[in-house]
Amino acid sequence: MREEQNRPRRKSLSRQVMKAIENIILEQHLRPGDPLPTEQQIAGELQVSKSSVREAVKMLEALGVVEIRRGLYTVISENPEQGYLNLILSHFCLNSGSTDDLREFRRIVEEAYALQAIKTATEEDISEIRRALEEFQDRLSAGHACAEDDIRFHNQILYATHNPFLITLGVALNQLFSDSIGVSISRHPDDAAADHQRIFQGIVQRKPEIVSNAIAESARHWSLSLPRGGDCPLP
């Protein structure tokens, strides 16, 4: 991959280098927290300049694949969801999405993975979802529920899909909505408890229509906590 050959555009070259670095990660079986080879090592292996490697690494950082430890070295990201969060938030706000758009977006995504969980959830998965629901309800009753309690329930449904792509995207979205979820359950605790119970019952009974209706109602209740007007409805 010599930079002299055909003088490819810089953006195109950076993308080629980025893909090559991804291949290095896969070939070397690097795991979260493992250090990436140095700029000099990668540049030598790929026969490109260190500046091209640096630009490609920055692109991987934006995607959440790696983390740059300032003054130290680059490691494989231990928090890949952050890349999703950055991209989703920036695109949503730049595209001037409305509160209604956001409510519908969350409903569609949540319904998709919950319906998949109906097909794939094992008895162990159901037990974990039930445990998360009971803990959420207990903390609601005690007046101590927070966004993390709500998100734990939804994440357990995600894990029941056994699909790593759905899980990674869904966990990132749930984290993105964390602040508004916290506001919603504090303002409407009874609605939150009822919505979650209906979602769980639909999954247990393997009835998509119950799940779909419950999620639509849950998304409506949640959207009441979102800001109205011209501002981006996300923190």
Secondary structure, DSSP 8 states (H G I E B T S, - for coil): --TTTT---HHHHHHHHHHHHHHHHHHTT--TT-B---HHHHHHHHT--HHHHHHHHHHHHHTTSEEE-TTS-EEE-S-THHHHHHHHHHHHHHTT--HHHHHHHHHHHHHHHHHHHHHH--HHHHHHHHHHHHHHHHHHHTT---HHHHHHHHHHHHHTT--HHHHHHHHHHHHHTHHHHHHHHHH-HHHHHHHHHHHHHHHHTT-HHHHHHHHHHHHHHHHTTS--SSS-S--
